[in-house]
Every structure is written in C-alpha cells, then in structure tokens.
Amino acid sequence: MSAHQALTQLVPIAAQEFDKNKVTPGVLGFIVFAVMAVAVWMLMKSMNRHMGKVDFEEAPEPEAAPKGKAPKGAAAGN
C-alpha cells in the first residue's frame, strides 16, 4: 500500500470530522512554536553563561563615610 493510497482512504474520515468554520495551526504551527521555544531556551542558557562571567563588586554605601564629610560627587547643601 503506497502513501497516496493510505492518504486517499483517510480523507473521507477527516472530511466527516472537519468543521469549515474552525481553523487550527496544525503541524506547521507546532513546528514554528517548537523552534521558537528551543531558540529561547538556547538564548537563556547563553545569557546565564555570560552573566556567570560578570565580576561585580558593590561600592560601599555612602552611610559608611564619616558624618562630617559629604561623599565625593555629592552636592553641597543637601
């Protein structure tokens, strides 16, 4: 039995259940969604790897400076 004959036999079954007012994304929609999901997963994995390489040290809080002096870059008269 060839593929053409198998599809020809399945068409009447599908025609009985087919609603002309209903549109579905089908296999192509699933493939596009799956490709986008894999792409987002790969991007997040790459971002996580790059963020792991970042060496970040916080600057000390301005409250740690002596009370009589204003921290550098602060405007006088605040």
Residue, then its C-alpha position, 0 to 999 in steps of 0.5 A: m500500500s503506497a502513501h497516496q493510497a493510505l492518504t486517499q482512504l483517510v480523507p473521507i474520515a477527516a472530511q466527516e470530522f472537519d468543521k469549515n468554520k474552525v481553523t487550527p495551526g496544525v503541524l506547521g504551527f507546532i513546528v514554528f512554536a517548537v523552534m521558537a521555544v528551543a531558540v529561547w531556551m538556547l538564548m537563556k542558557s547563553m545569557n546565564r553563561h555570560m552573566g556567570k562571567v560578570d565580576f561585580e563588586e558593590a561600592p560601599e554605601p555612602e552611610a559608611a563615610p564619616k558624618g562630617k564629610a559629604p561623599k565625593g560627587a555629592a552636592a553641597g547643601n543637601 
